[in-house]
Protein backbone atom coordinates (compact mmCIF):
# COMPACT_ATOMS: atom_id res chain seq x y z
CA UNK A 1 0.00 0.00 0.00
CA UNK A 2 1.45 3.34 -1.03
CA UNK A 3 1.34 6.07 1.59
CA UNK A 4 2.11 9.67 0.77
CA UNK A 5 2.63 12.60 3.08
CA UNK A 6 1.38 16.16 2.96
CA UNK A 7 3.58 19.08 3.88
CA UNK A 8 2.40 18.70 7.45
CA UNK A 9 3.39 15.04 7.55
CA UNK A 10 -0.18 13.76 7.38
CA UNK A 11 -0.52 10.39 5.70
CA UNK A 12 -2.68 10.08 2.61
CA UNK A 13 -3.79 6.78 1.18
CA UNK A 14 -4.04 7.59 -2.51
CA UNK A 15 -5.57 4.26 -3.59
CA UNK A 16 -8.42 4.81 -1.13
CA UNK A 17 -8.81 8.42 -2.23
CA UNK A 18 -8.94 7.35 -5.88
CA UNK A 19 -11.48 4.66 -5.04
CA UNK A 20 -13.66 7.24 -3.30
CA UNK A 21 -13.60 9.36 -6.46
CA UNK A 22 -14.42 6.45 -8.74
CA UNK A 23 -16.91 4.79 -6.39
CA UNK A 24 -18.33 7.51 -4.13
CA UNK A 25 -20.32 6.51 -1.07
CA UNK A 26 -24.03 6.79 -1.78
CA UNK A 27 -27.04 7.12 0.46
CA UNK A 28 -28.66 3.67 0.72
CA UNK A 29 -32.14 5.20 0.63
CA UNK A 30 -32.03 7.55 -2.38
CA UNK A 31 -28.73 6.39 -3.97
CA UNK A 32 -27.41 9.96 -4.23
CA UNK A 33 -23.74 10.62 -3.49
CA UNK A 34 -23.20 11.55 0.15
CA UNK A 35 -21.69 14.95 0.83
CA UNK A 36 -18.46 15.53 2.71
CA UNK A 37 -18.72 14.53 6.35
CA UNK A 38 -22.09 12.83 6.03
CA UNK A 39 -22.36 9.29 7.29
CA UNK A 40 -24.69 6.46 6.34
CA UNK A 41 -27.73 8.43 5.11
CA UNK A 42 -28.17 11.84 3.49
CA UNK A 43 -29.94 14.56 5.47
CA UNK A 44 -33.09 14.75 3.28
CA UNK A 45 -33.63 11.00 3.64
CA UNK A 46 -32.89 11.12 7.36
CA UNK A 47 -35.66 13.68 7.71
CA UNK A 48 -38.07 11.82 5.43
CA UNK A 49 -37.70 8.16 6.35
CA UNK A 50 -40.01 7.10 9.17
CA UNK A 51 -38.95 4.60 11.77
CA UNK A 52 -41.97 2.60 12.78
CA UNK A 53 -43.19 3.75 16.18
CA UNK A 54 -46.16 3.01 18.41
CA UNK A 55 -48.99 2.40 18.11
CA UNK A 56 -48.27 -0.80 16.24
CA UNK A 57 -49.88 -4.24 16.13
CA UNK A 58 -48.86 -6.31 19.15
CA UNK A 59 -48.55 -9.40 16.95
CA UNK A 60 -46.97 -8.45 13.62
CA UNK A 61 -45.77 -4.89 14.26
CA UNK A 62 -47.79 -3.05 11.60
CA UNK A 63 -48.51 0.62 12.23
CA UNK A 64 -51.97 1.30 13.69
CA UNK A 65 -54.07 4.46 13.55
CA UNK A 66 -55.72 4.00 16.94
CA UNK A 67 -53.53 3.55 20.01
CA UNK A 68 -56.46 1.85 21.74
CA UNK A 69 -56.23 -1.07 19.30
CA UNK A 70 -53.97 -4.04 20.02
CA UNK A 71 -54.00 -5.86 16.68
CA UNK A 72 -54.25 -4.97 13.00
CA UNK A 73 -57.14 -6.31 10.96
CA UNK A 74 -55.06 -9.14 9.52
CA UNK A 75 -53.95 -10.38 12.93
CA UNK A 76 -57.51 -10.20 14.23
CA UNK A 77 -58.63 -12.50 11.40
CA UNK A 78 -55.86 -15.08 11.52
CA UNK A 79 -53.64 -16.82 14.01
CA UNK A 80 -49.92 -16.49 13.43
CA UNK A 81 -47.42 -19.11 14.52
CA UNK A 82 -44.71 -16.66 15.57
CA UNK A 83 -44.99 -14.95 18.96
CA UNK A 84 -44.57 -11.33 17.88
CA UNK A 85 -42.83 -9.18 15.30
CA UNK A 86 -41.34 -5.73 14.84
CA UNK A 87 -40.19 -3.71 11.84
CA UNK A 88 -37.77 -0.84 11.32
CA UNK A 89 -39.31 1.24 8.52
CA UNK A 90 -42.62 2.08 6.96
CA UNK A 91 -42.52 0.13 3.69
CA UNK A 92 -43.56 3.05 1.49
CA UNK A 93 -40.54 5.11 2.57
CA UNK A 94 -37.86 2.65 1.47
CA UNK A 95 -39.24 0.79 -1.56
CA UNK A 96 -36.43 1.81 -4.00
CA UNK A 97 -33.74 0.97 -1.44
CA UNK A 98 -35.24 -2.44 -0.73
CA UNK A 99 -35.48 -3.16 -4.45
CA UNK A 100 -31.79 -2.32 -4.99
CA UNK A 101 -30.81 -4.41 -1.95
CA UNK A 102 -32.90 -7.36 -3.04
CA UNK A 103 -32.56 -7.37 -6.82
CA UNK A 104 -29.87 -4.82 -7.70
CA UNK A 105 -26.82 -6.50 -6.22
CA UNK A 106 -26.32 -3.85 -3.54
CA UNK A 107 -24.98 -6.21 -0.90
CA UNK A 108 -23.23 -3.33 0.85
CA UNK A 109 -26.62 -2.16 2.11
CA UNK A 110 -26.65 -5.03 4.61
CA UNK A 111 -24.10 -3.34 6.89
CA UNK A 112 -26.09 -0.09 6.88
CA UNK A 113 -29.42 -1.80 7.55
CA UNK A 114 -27.85 -4.01 10.22
CA UNK A 115 -26.60 -0.94 12.10
CA UNK A 116 -29.96 0.76 11.75
CA UNK A 117 -31.78 -2.28 13.15
CA UNK A 118 -29.32 -2.59 16.01
CA UNK A 119 -29.66 1.08 16.95
CA UNK A 120 -33.45 1.22 16.77
CA UNK A 121 -34.53 -2.28 17.82
CA UNK A 122 -31.43 -3.72 19.48
CA UNK A 123 -32.65 -3.20 23.04
CA UNK A 124 -35.96 -4.88 22.21
CA UNK A 125 -34.23 -7.83 20.56
CA UNK A 126 -31.83 -8.30 23.46
CA UNK A 127 -34.77 -8.28 25.88
CA UNK A 128 -36.14 -11.37 24.11
CA UNK A 129 -32.96 -13.25 25.07
CA UNK A 130 -32.66 -14.97 21.68
CA UNK A 131 -30.32 -17.89 21.25
CA UNK A 132 -29.90 -17.14 17.56
CA UNK A 133 -30.97 -15.24 14.47
CA UNK A 134 -32.36 -17.26 11.55
CA UNK A 135 -32.67 -15.65 8.11
CA UNK A 136 -35.64 -16.69 6.00
CA UNK A 137 -34.06 -19.11 3.50
CA UNK A 138 -34.12 -18.71 -0.27
CA UNK A 139 -34.64 -21.50 -2.77
CA UNK A 140 -31.22 -22.76 -3.88
CA UNK A 141 -31.79 -22.16 -7.59
CA UNK A 142 -32.95 -18.60 -7.03
CA UNK A 143 -29.99 -17.92 -4.77
CA UNK A 144 -27.56 -19.16 -7.42
CA UNK A 145 -29.13 -16.84 -9.99
CA UNK A 146 -29.18 -13.81 -7.68
CA UNK A 147 -25.85 -14.59 -6.05
CA UNK A 148 -26.94 -14.01 -2.45
CA UNK A 149 -29.82 -14.14 0.01
CA UNK A 150 -30.50 -10.62 1.24
CA UNK A 151 -32.11 -11.95 4.45
CA UNK A 152 -28.92 -13.86 5.28
CA UNK A 153 -26.72 -10.81 4.64
CA UNK A 154 -28.99 -8.76 6.87
CA UNK A 155 -28.99 -11.37 9.66
CA UNK A 156 -25.20 -11.65 9.57
CA UNK A 157 -24.77 -7.87 9.75
CA UNK A 158 -27.26 -7.62 12.61
CA UNK A 159 -25.75 -10.57 14.47
CA UNK A 160 -22.34 -8.90 14.28
CA UNK A 161 -23.76 -5.65 15.69
CA UNK A 162 -25.55 -7.35 18.61
CA UNK A 163 -23.21 -10.31 19.13
CA UNK A 164 -25.99 -12.83 18.51
CA UNK A 165 -25.19 -16.10 16.67
CA UNK A 166 -26.64 -16.52 13.18
CA UNK A 167 -27.85 -19.91 12.00
CA UNK A 168 -28.14 -20.19 8.23
CA UNK A 169 -28.54 -23.96 7.99
CA UNK A 170 -31.47 -24.76 10.31
CA UNK A 171 -34.19 -24.37 7.68
CA UNK A 172 -34.13 -25.05 3.94
CA UNK A 173 -36.56 -23.81 1.29
CA UNK A 174 -37.17 -26.99 -0.66
CA UNK A 175 -39.21 -25.66 -3.58
CA UNK A 176 -39.35 -22.53 -5.67
CA UNK A 177 -42.62 -20.80 -4.84
CA UNK A 178 -44.33 -18.13 -6.92
CA UNK A 179 -43.50 -14.50 -6.06
CA UNK A 180 -45.79 -13.51 -3.18
CA UNK A 181 -46.46 -10.05 -4.62
CA UNK A 182 -48.47 -11.77 -7.38
CA UNK A 183 -50.79 -13.58 -4.94
CA UNK A 184 -53.66 -12.72 -2.62
CA UNK A 185 -53.45 -13.71 1.08
CA UNK A 186 -55.14 -17.10 0.64
CA UNK A 187 -52.97 -17.95 -2.36
CA UNK A 188 -49.86 -16.96 -0.39
CA UNK A 189 -50.67 -19.51 2.32
CA UNK A 190 -51.29 -22.32 -0.17
CA UNK A 191 -48.23 -21.32 -2.18
CA UNK A 192 -45.93 -21.69 0.82
CA UNK A 193 -47.32 -24.90 2.32
CA UNK A 194 -44.54 -27.41 2.89
CA UNK A 195 -42.04 -25.05 1.25
CA UNK A 196 -39.72 -25.12 4.30
CA UNK A 197 -38.13 -28.06 6.08
CA UNK A 198 -35.56 -28.52 8.80
CA UNK A 199 -32.12 -29.69 7.73
CA UNK A 200 -31.94 -31.85 10.84
CA UNK A 201 -34.42 -33.71 13.02
CA UNK A 202 -34.54 -31.30 15.95
CA UNK A 203 -33.83 -27.72 16.94
CA UNK A 204 -31.87 -27.22 20.14
CA UNK A 205 -32.60 -23.48 20.23
CA UNK A 206 -35.70 -22.52 22.22
CA UNK A 207 -35.91 -18.82 21.33
CA UNK A 208 -35.23 -17.65 17.78
CA UNK A 209 -35.60 -14.38 15.89
CA UNK A 210 -36.46 -14.76 12.21
CA UNK A 211 -34.95 -12.11 9.93
CA UNK A 212 -36.33 -10.94 6.58
CA UNK A 213 -36.44 -7.80 4.48
CA UNK A 214 -40.21 -7.30 4.06
CA UNK A 215 -43.34 -8.36 5.94
CA UNK A 216 -46.70 -8.31 4.16
CA UNK A 217 -49.22 -10.89 5.39
CA UNK A 218 -46.93 -13.04 7.52
CA UNK A 219 -47.40 -16.17 5.42
CA UNK A 220 -43.67 -16.72 4.99
CA UNK A 221 -42.94 -16.18 8.68
CA UNK A 222 -45.72 -18.59 9.61
CA UNK A 223 -44.46 -21.38 7.37
CA UNK A 224 -40.85 -21.04 8.56
CA UNK A 225 -42.16 -20.92 12.14
CA UNK A 226 -44.17 -24.10 11.55
CA UNK A 227 -41.00 -25.98 10.59
CA UNK A 228 -39.09 -24.64 13.61
CA UNK A 229 -41.91 -25.33 16.07
CA UNK A 230 -42.22 -28.89 14.77
CA UNK A 231 -38.50 -29.30 15.48
CA UNK A 232 -38.81 -28.22 19.11
CA UNK A 233 -38.37 -24.46 19.09
CA UNK A 234 -40.67 -22.74 21.62
CA UNK A 235 -40.62 -18.99 20.92
CA UNK A 236 -40.18 -17.39 17.52
CA UNK A 237 -40.06 -13.66 16.87
CA UNK A 238 -39.99 -11.73 13.64
CA UNK A 239 -37.73 -8.78 12.79
CA UNK A 240 -37.92 -7.17 9.33
CA UNK A 241 -36.63 -4.05 7.65
CA UNK A 242 -39.99 -2.82 6.36
CA UNK A 243 -43.66 -3.48 6.85
CA UNK A 244 -46.87 -2.14 5.38
CA UNK A 245 -49.48 -0.28 7.35
CA UNK A 246 -52.15 -2.02 9.40
CA UNK A 247 -54.33 1.10 9.19
CA UNK A 248 -57.70 0.27 7.75
CA UNK A 249 -56.88 -3.40 7.26
N, C-alpha and C positions, 0 to 999 in steps of 0.2 A: 504494500500500500504506500503510495507516494504522499508524503506530507510536506507542505510548503509553509513558509513562515511569512507573516506580514512584517512591516517595519518595526512593529511593537513586539515581535516575537510570538505572536499568536498563531497557533497551528491552524492550517486550513486543509481540509481533505477535499482536494479537487475532484476526484472521482465521484464523491457524494454530491458535491455542488453541481457537477455536470448532470448527474442523474436527476437532481431536483429540477433542473431546467428542462430536461427532456421529458421527465415523468413527474410533473408537479403534483403535490398532494391535493386531492379533491375532496370536497364535502360529500360524505356518503349519502346524504339525503337528496341534494339537488345536482350533484356531480360538477359543480362549478369549482374552479381553482380557489383554494383557500388563500387569503391574504397573509401578509407577513405577520407572524406572531399569533395567528389564530390556530387553535388546536381542535381537531376532531370534527367540529361542525361549524359552518359559517353562521354569522350572527343572525341573518334573516331567517334561516331554518331553525335556529335555536329559539327564536321568538315565535315561530309559527307552529312547530311540531308540538303536539299535545301528549304529554305523558298521561296514561290512563289513571285517573284518580276516582275516589269515592264520589257518589255511590256507584257501586258495581255489583253485579250478580254474585251472590255468595258461593255459587257453584262453579260457573265457568269464567267469571271475571268480566263479562261484557258491561259496558257503561249503561247505567240506568238513569232515567229522567227523574224518578221519584225516590228520594232517600228513604221513604217509608217502605219501599218494596225490598224484598230479600232476593228474589229470583227473577231472571228475565223470562219472557214468554216461552222460549224454547225449553228452558230448564223446568218450567212448571208443567210442561206437557210430556216430558220424557225423563227417564231415570238414567243418569250417567254412571259409568262404572268407576271413574276416577273420583277422588275425594273432593278436590277443589282445584281451581285454576286461576292464574293471574296472567295479565299481559302488560307489555311495556307501553305500546303506542296505540293510538286510534288508527285503524287500518287505512282510512282515507288519507291520512297525512303522509304516509310513507310508501304508497303503492309503487312509484317509480324505483325507489331504492330497493324495495323487496324484489322487484322484477329483475333488476341488475344483479342482485345477490344470488337469486335463484337460477336465472337463465343466462345471465350475461357474463359469467365467468369471474365476477368480482369477489373472489375468495377473501380478499383483504378486508372486506366489510365485517367479517366474523369477529376480528379483534375489537373493532369499534363497537359493534352491537353487544359483544360479551361484556365490555367495560360498562356500557350503558345499563345493561341488565343488572350487573353487580352493584352499581351505584344506586339504582332506583329500587331494586327488589331483593338485593342481597340479604338484608336483615330479615325480611320475611322468609326467604328460602332457608337461611340458617336456623330460623326458629322451628322449622319443620323437622330438623335433625335428620336430613336425608343421608342414606348410606351410599347413594350414587345418583348420577345423572344418566339418563338413557335417551339418546336421540331417536326420534321416529325413523325407522329404517326405510331405505329406498330399495326398490326392486333392482336386482343386480344388473340386468341389462340396461336399465335406464341410467344407473350410476355410471356404467362404462361409457355410455354415450355422452353424458354430461361431464364426467370427469371427477365429480365429487358429490357428496350429500351435504347440502347446506345446513341441515339440522345437526349433522355430526360436527361440522366445523364450528357451529355456534355453541354446541355443548362443550366441545373441547376448550374453546376460548373462555366460556363461563366457568368451567371447572378449574381452569388455571387461575382465574381471578379470585375464586372463593375457596380454592383448595379442597374441592370435592371430587372424588374419583368419577371417571366417565367410563361407562360400559357400553361398548359399541357392538358386542357380539351376543347379547342376551336374547334379542329378538331378531328374526329374519322375516323379510317380506317375500313370501314365496310365490306370488303371482303379480303380474303387471295389471293393475286395475286402471279403469278409465279415469281421466282427469276429473276431479271432484267438482270443478267449476262448471262442468257441463251437465251436472246432475242435480235433481231436486233432493230434499232431505231423505225421503224414503229410498230413492235410488242410491244415494250415498251409502246407506246402511247395507243394502243388499250387495252393492258393489264391493264392499270391504269385508264381507263375511268370509272367515277362514283365510284372510289374506296374510295374517301374521301368525307365526309359530315360534316357540322357544327353540333355541339351538341345543338346549340340554333339557333333561327331565325336570329339574327343579330350579327354583330361584332362592338363593340363600339370603338375599336382601329383603328386608321387611318394609322399608320405606324408600320409595323411588320418586324422583322428579322426571317426568317426561319433557323433552325439549323439542320444539318445532318452531317454524317460522310464522305460520298463520293458523288461527283458529276460526272456523266458520260455524259448523253445526256440532262439532265434537265427535263426529262419527269415527274419524281416524284415532283419536285419543281413546275412545271407548273400545275399539277393536284391539289396539295394542294393550290396553289395560286388561282386557279379557284374557289374553294370552299370559300376561304376568300374574294375574290373580289365580289362574288355573295352576300356575307353577309354584304358588305358595307365597307370593308377595301379599302384603296386608294393606298398605296405604300407598296410593299413587296420586301424585299431584301433577298439574300441568302448568308449564311456563312457556309462553310464546312471545315472539316479538310484537305481533300485531293482532288485533281482534276487531271485529265489526261491532256495531252498536246493538245493544239489546233494547233500545228505545223503540217502543211501538211494536215489538215483536210478540 
